[in-house]
Amino acid sequence: MSRRQIIIAGGGAAGFFAAITCAEADPDCAVTLCEATAHPLAKVKVSGGGRCNVTHACFESRELVQRYPRGGRELLGAFHRWQPRDTVAWFESRGVPLKTEEDGRMFPVTDNSQTIVDCLQGAARQAGVRVRLQTGVRRVGRVVPNAPQAAGKINGAFSVELTTGEVVECDRLLLATGGNRSNAGLEIAARLGHAIEPPVPSLFTFHIKDPRLAGLAGVSVESAATAVRGTALKESGPLLITHWGLSGPAVLKLSAWGARTLHDGGYKFALAVNWAPRFTTETCRAELERARAANPRKQLGTWCPLGLPLRLWEALLPAAGIAPAAQWASVPGAALRALAAQVCAGEFAVDGKSLFKEEFVTCGGVRLSEIDFKTMESRLVPGLHFAGEVIDVDGVTGGYNFQNAWTTGWLAGRAMAGRAE
Ligand SMILES: Cc1cc2nc3c(=O)[nH]c(=O)nc-3n(C[C@H](O)[C@H](O)[C@H](O)COP(=O)(O)OP(=O)(O)OC[C@H]3O[C@@H](n4cnc5c(N)ncnc54)[C@H](O)[C@@H]3O)c2cc1C
């Protein structure tokens, strides 16, 4: 009996995970992984600042899906089949224990992404996956479009044109070509009839030129609240002032949830910031009045009763018309009200975006309603599967994007081996 031929386009996290899963599930499958570049798993290597944030210690599927601005609903069932606990067990069973940091992000205990690269490459080798580098998938055609499915046969044979000039045939094809830089995978999916949600960046920081932030690069607030004026977009969490504007989880989450809206607005918008979200402007003003009554002779610039970093506090005082050298007793009620507004309802004009430590993911990709999330198989083209960032799924920062790659790669790998649960 001839072996089932599987071709995987893309040697990233999703492609490798699918290839290993498929080859291990059915050794009768001949799995060939085609990677366009000379560098497989390149993003795994640079991920997490070279440490690879493999997944997140969030083991409740319902909670986990909340971290995906796009794809959460579709991933719910998928996470019941393969979730972070399975990822952790998979790597541990191959001699790669993971550790959890305080914020829930999980890394290899080696703190070195090469450990993950080596593990995936070793597992692929052992499972008999044929990895072909500098071999891109250029074009795909159907060999037997719409042929009736004979018993025991796979309906969905493809002819695949490679960048080497070869044309090869396969029974199942996985597109795991990632989200950004190259759109080759999306073009192939589109030519096979799939709708594509236009790709735009997600996970970025905000450009802001504002005297209140000048010279404060490196100052951070543990818990701030941010919102995009005129939209329902709002987030909270640590906020970091950079040379170019604002970053940190409260901004990155906003950029992910607002990826399309902010793109459509040319990345120009008004950002509201509450630096002390346990207060409203009103309760903050009352707190400032209490501070004034208790410390009439103190200079405002020497002490912040709200617990903000002093350098930030010193920058907010002049914005409210208060000299840092002024004594509390000399500050009128109107100025305290203005200061409370600066703390709790500051407005900053955003005029662009930057990458966050070179990390970014793509919002957009193959339309989700056209994919069966039990098998990651196309609902339009039998035998065609998808995994990873090529589909319209993306998560916030914290290991969720790799978890999407592991989960969808695993589901596709099992299904291509004929072992879908
Ligand atoms: C700098 C950086 C750091 C990151 N850090 C983290 C992190 O710590 N944790 C986390 O969860 N997420 C992180 N991410 C996001 C994460 O890396 C991606 O979501 C993930 O790599 C997606 O995996 P993938 O296999 O779908 O795509 P990719 O990793 O992009 O792999 C796709 C592969 O397909 C190849 N390819 C493209 N077209 C073709 C073709 N036609 N034929 C053959 N091959 C093709 C590409 O060369 C590439 O190797 C980071 C992203 C970046 C950019």
The ligand as a Gaussian input file, in Angstrom:
#p B3LYP/6-31G(d) Opt

LIG

0 1
 C       10.275000      38.815000      17.719000
 C        9.077000      37.978000      18.078000
 C        9.013000      37.409000      19.338000
 C        7.892000      36.649000      19.691000
 N        7.857000      36.082000      20.939000
 C        6.798000      35.298000      21.262000
 C        6.756000      34.615000      22.517000
 O        7.710000      34.666000      23.306000
 N        5.640000      33.873000      22.807000
 C        4.589000      33.748000      21.926000
 O        3.617000      33.063000      22.231000
 N        4.621000      34.360000      20.724000
 C        5.705000      35.100000      20.372000
 N        5.728000      35.694000      19.138000
 C        4.682000      35.337000      18.167000
 C        5.015000      33.924000      17.619000
 O        6.379000      33.876000      17.284000
 C        4.186000      33.572000      16.382000
 O        2.817000      33.714000      16.683000
 C        4.466000      32.128000      15.960000
 O        5.823000      31.984000      15.622000
 C        3.595000      31.718000      14.775000
 O        4.014000      30.435000      14.353000
 P        3.725000      29.942000      12.869000
 O        4.385000      28.618000      12.752000
 O        2.286000      30.067000      12.573000
 O        4.436000      31.013000      11.936000
 P        5.975000      31.377000      11.776000
 O        6.730000      31.134000      13.019000
 O        6.010000      32.724000      11.177000
 O        6.506000      30.305000      10.723000
 C        6.060000      30.314000       9.380000
 C        7.186000      29.752000       8.516000
 O        6.686000      29.565000       7.205000
 C        7.681000      29.928000       6.282000
 N        7.008000      30.202000       4.999000
 C        6.296000      31.294000       4.638000
 N        5.781000      31.132000       3.398000
 C        6.177000      29.901000       2.983000
 C        5.947000      29.148000       1.794000
 N        5.207000      29.621000       0.784000
 N        6.501000      27.905000       1.700000
 C        7.253000      27.402000       2.720000
 N        7.510000      28.077000       3.857000
 C        6.957000      29.305000       3.997000
 C        8.353000      31.116000       6.942000
 O        9.673000      31.296000       6.408000
 C        8.367000      30.683000       8.406000
 O        9.532000      29.964000       8.742000
 C        6.831000      36.463000      18.765000
 C        6.902000      37.049000      17.506000
 C        8.007000      37.797000      17.145000
 C        8.073000      38.405000      15.765000

